[in-house]
Amino acid sequence: MSDEVLVHITGIAAGGAGVGRLPDGKAVFVHRTVPGEDVEVRILEEKKRWARAEAIMIRLGSSHRREAPCPHYARCGGCTLEHLTYQVQLTAKAGIVADSLRRIGGIDIAIPDVVPSPEEFRYRNRVSFTLVRLGTGKVVAGFHELNHPERIVDIGDACLLPELPISQVWGRLRASWGEGANLLPWGRRLRLTLRGASSGEVSLVVDGGYNAGEPDALLKRVEGLSAIWHRARQDDAHQLIGGAAAVEEDWQDEELALSGAMFLQVNRAAASLLEDYVASIAGNVDGKFVVDAYCGIGLHARRLARAGANVIGIELDRDAVEEARKNAPNNVHIREGKVEELLGAALPADLIIVNPPRTGLDAAVPAILARSRARILYVSCNPATLARDIQRLGENYRVASLKCFDLFPQTAHVESVAEVVCVTS
């Protein structure tokens, strides 16, 4: 479609696009716009209740707009809010969370506080790029293009999201992987994830491709690259194909050994603030029973155990379970399996922490939580599934407190911690 109209932008939607109204009242989403602006837009897609458009010209600008410092920002979809001043980014994220809770969960709640990230840029300790072999030896590797996600924008080491050691290794890797990236596993499309440790070491995880490539050659060529892992299919386990089996990581008061695609929060400085907050809002746990569901490598579980709690952690990923069990206090017990299958047997508890993936809780979990009547700390990276899951707990539960943390500056993503309590005895 090629219709061009003038739109007044009133807010920022969950995907990071500005939102306004077409003359017929239909909602329209326009990336790279700022609340308060009047923007001439071209309609790209129109549905019954909404439309998607691109900005053609800013007719009335906003003082909250800034020049994006990243050279890739004009086309790249990796960031969506870099054109906003940082304080306006935080305000937009608070509104996204509150709107999701009200609209999806039916929860009337005040606009939450959003704790800013200590670093706006160079904060990510894990970054994933998509590599596509286009033929005739040409390779494109980077992020999906804004408004055209089927395309990949070629991204070099100028991207401002990764920690500096990751950017440096990424630049060296691109220069060293050979014609057609022939030193990497072969396949038309690969997912390349680089993870940096506090030591400055960087590991590479390759998803896709049907052979190992030449990992030893890459490790020799790429300074700072310490390990390469590979997984051909999504259901497979990641296999070490070169370098160190584990990378040492100091994470607050924990010494960790990370392998493969083991999960840690991407923003170490902001995650530290979030983890301290979870510990503080948990309160005095001495002698109490705590369940840490979706516990990952057990950071919350171990910290609360050292404070005197008896903790059961539940985690599906086998590598994370093994790491969680290492050096854990005697009052921590990590159980491997699905939360929906193991949670019931772990109850009763005084406190339950849940930290699920973006898809939220399995449909069976809210009913199990509701029967427990325990206080719940829900750590969420997706306001929509947070709202849905709280609504599923039923009318006997209410949100006692909500605080957000900006673990993902320059994007529309935000981490939330909701304290949910049972209001009946």
N, C-alpha and C positions, 0 to 999 in steps of 0.2 A: 504494500500500500504506500501511497506517496502523499497523503493528505497532510497539510501543514497548518497548525493552529497555534494560538498563543495560550499558554498555560501558566497559572500562578501556582508556585510550589509551596505547599503548606507544611510538609514534614519529610522525614526519611523513613522508608519502609524497611522491613526486616532484611531484605536482600541488599540494602545499601542504596537503592535508587530513590531519588526524590519522588514525591507523590503529589499529584494535583488532580484537578477535575477538568474533563472536556466540557464543551458547551452543553452537551446533553446530560451532564451530571455523572458520567462514567469515570471511574478512577483511572488515572494514567500514571505509569511509572517511567521515570526518566533519569537515567544515570548521569552523574557529573553535574548535578544541580544542587542548589542550596535553598533551604526554607526562606521564604520571603522574596525570592526572585520571580520575575516574569520572563518566561522562556518561550521562544518560538521553537516548536518541535515538529518532527516528521513522524507520523504513525508507522511503526514497523509491524505491529500485530494487533489485531482487535478481536476480543471475545465478547460474549454477551454482557458481562458485568465489568470488564476491565480492558485496558489497552496498554501496550508497551510502545515507547517512542524513544527517539534520540534527539538530543538538543542540537538545534541548528544555529541559534543565535540567542545570546542573553540580552533581552531588551531592557530589563531593570535588574542590576546586579545587587549583591549583598556584601556588606563589610566582613562577613564571616567566610568569604571565599578567599583562598590563598593559591599561589602558584605551586603546583605539586612539584616537589624536588626530584622525584624519580624520572629519569629520561624515558622510561617505558610507559608512563602512566596514560598517555593519550589513547593507547590501544589495549593495554594489558588489563585483564580482569582479575589479576591477583589481589589488587587493592580496589576498594570502592569508595573510600572516604578521604583519600589523601588531599583532595581539593578543599576540605573543610578544616578550619582551625581546630586544634586539638580539643579545646573545651567544648566546642559545638559537637564534635564527634561523641564525647562523653554524654552530652545532653541527649543526643539522638539515640544512643544505646539505652539510656534509662527509659526513654519513651517507648522504644521497641519492646522492652521487657514488660513494662506496665501494660501496654496495649495487648500483648499476647495473653497475659494473665486475665485481663478483663474480658477480652473478646472470645478466647478459646476456653478458659477455665471458669468464666463467670465470677472472677474474684475481684472485688472492689478493693484496690490497694493504692497507696500513695506512690508517687514517682520515687523509685529507689535511688540511693546514693550509688555512684560508680567510682570506685577507687582507681585513680589513674595509674598507668604503667610507669615505672621509673624511667623507662626508655621508650621513646616514640618509634625509633628506628633501630635496626641492627639488634633486634630482640629475639628472633626465632632461633632456637637450637635445633630445629628439625624443619626441613623444607623439601617438598616433593615437586619434581618437574616431570612433565610429559615429553618423551622423546619420540619423534616420528621420522622414519626413514622414507623420504619422498621419491627415491629412485635416482639413478645416475649419480649415486654417491652423495647426494645432498641430504643433510640432516637438520631438522628443526627441533629445538629443545627449549621448553619454557612453560608458560602458563596459558590458559585458555583466553581467547580474545574477548573483550567486552562486546556484548550484543551479538557476537558470532562465536559461540562456545565450541563449534565444530572445528575452528581454526586454532592453531597454536602460535603464539607470539614468541619469537626467538629471544631468549633472555640470557644475557651474559652476567658478568660479575658486578655490574652496576646496580643490580636490584638492591634496594635498601632494607628489605625485611630480614635476611639472614644475619646471624652473628658473623663478624668479620672473618674468622677462620673458615667458615662454611663458604662464604663468597670467594675467598682465595682458592680453596680447593675446587670449587665449581669452575672457576676460570681455568685452572690448570687441567682439570679433567676434560673440559671441552677442547683444550689445545692438544690433548694427549691421546684421545680415544681412537685416533686413526681415521682413515678415509671411510666414510659411511659408518663411523663409530664401530669399526669391525673388531675392536678389542672388547666390546661389551657383548653380552648374550645377543644372539641373532633373533630378529623378529621385527615386524614392521613398526610395532608400537611398544614402548617400554615405559615403566614408571620408575623414576630414579629419585630415591629419598636419601638425603644427606642429613646426618645427625652429628652435632658437635658436642663435645664433652667440655667440662670445666678446664681440663688440661690443655685444650686446644686441638686435641685429636678429632678427626672426622671419620666416620664410617659411612659406607654406601650400601644401600639396599636396592636391588634391582628386582622389580616385579615384571613378569612377562619374559618372552624369549625362550628358545628351546635348546640352548646350550650354555656353557659357562663362559664363553668368550675366552679372553686371555687375562685373567685377573692378576697373575704374577707380573705381567708386563705393565699393567696399569699401576700397580702398587709401586713399582720401581720408578715409573715416570712422574707420578703425582705426589709431590711433597705434601705431607700432612695427612694423606689418606692412609688409615691404619688397618682397615678391614673392608671386605666386600662380601655381601650376602646375596643369595639369589633364590627366587621362588618362581617357578614356571607358571603354575596355576594357583588360583586364589585358595583352593582347598589344601594346597601343599603346605608343609612347614618350610620356613626359610632355612637354607643350608649355607654354611660358611664355605666360600670357595677360594678365599685368600686372606691372609693377614691374621690379626689377633682375634681370638675367640670371644673376647670381651673387652670393652673399653671402660676404664676406671672413671667414675663420676663422683664428685663431692656435691651432695644436694642437701643444703642446710646442715643438719647434724648427722646425716647418713652418708656412709661410704658404699657406693653401689658398683656393680659390674654389669654393664649393659651389653646385651647381645641382640643380634637380629633387629627386628622391628619393635622391640619392647617399648611400651608407652611411657613417656614422661610428658608433663605439660611443656608447651613449646616456649614459654616465656619464663625463664628461671627466676627473674627478679619479681615479677608480678605474682607468680605462683607462690613464692615465699610469703607474700602478704596474705594471699588466700589461705594457705595452709596454717599460718599463724592465727587467722581469724577463725577457722574451723576449730582449732584447738581451744581458743578462748571461749567460743560460744558453746562448746561441749561442756564447759564448766568443770566442776570438781567431779572427776570420774573415779576417784579412789574407791576400790571395792565394788564398782558397778560393772554390769555386763553390757558390752558393746558389740554390735555387729557392724562390720565394715564391708558392705556389699559392692561388687565391682571394684575390689580393693587394689587392683594392679599389683605393683611391687610392695604394697603394704606400708606406705609412708604414714598415713593416718593411723593405721592399726598399731604400728610400732611406737609412735609417739604417745598415743593414749595409753598403751600398755606400760610405758615407762612412767606415766602419771598414776599408775595403780589400777587401771581397768583390766578386766578379764575380757579379751577380745577374740572374736571369731571373724576371720576374713574369708571372703568368698571371691574366687577369681577363676575364669575359664582358661586363660592363656597359661600353658604349662611352663613356659620360660619365666613368665612373671611370677608364677607360684613358687618356682625354685628360688628365685631371687628374694621373694618376700620371706621365705623361710630361713634364709641365711642370717645368722646373727640376731634372729628375732628373740625377744625376751621369752621366758618360759610361759608367760601368761598370754601369748599370742598363738592361735591355732589357725592355720591357713588351710582351707578346704578347696580342692580343685573341682570345678564343675559350673553348671549354669545356676544363676541366682534363683531363678524360678523353681528349680528342683531342690536346692539345698537350704533356702532361706527358712522355710517352716521348721525344719529340724534344729535350726540354730536359735530359735526363740524359746522362751521369752527373753527380752532384753530391755535394759533401761534406755538405751539410745541406739538408733540405727542410722548409719551413714550410707547413703547411696550416691554413687558417682557413675551413672551409666553413660554409654556412648550417645551420639547425637540422636539416635533413634529412640532414646528414652527407655523406660522400664518395659520389660515384657508384659503383655496384657494380664498375665496371672499375678504379677507381683503386687500391684496396689491392693488387691483383696487380702493378700497375706499380711501386708503392712497394716491394713486397717484392723484386722483381727488382733494384732499385737498390742494396739493402743499405746505403743511406745512413742517417744519424741523422735522425730525424723529430721536429719540434716540432709537436704537434697542438694548436691553439687551438680550444676547443669551447665552445659555449653550450648543449649538450644532452648530458648524461651518458649517455643511452641510446644515441645514435648514436655517441658516442665509444667506448663499450664494444664495440658491434657492429663498428666499423671496425678497432679494434685486434685483435679476435678474427679478423677476416678477413685480417689480415697473416700469420697462421700462426704455428706454434710456434717459428720462428727469431727472433721478435721478443719483447722484453719491455719492460715499463714501468720505466725507470730512475729517473724522478722524476715527481711529480705535485703540482701546487700550484693552488689555486683562488683566485678573486678575486670579491668580492661586488659585481658591477656592477649588481645589481638588488635593493637592499634593499626589504623589505616584501613581496617575492614569493618564490616557490620557485625561481626561475631562478638559475643560477650559471655563471660562466665558469671553465673549467679549462685549464691548460697541462700537457700530458703529454709528457714526453721519452721517446721510444720508440727503442730501439737493437736492431740485429741482433746476435745472440749467436754467430753462426757466421762464419767468415772466408770 
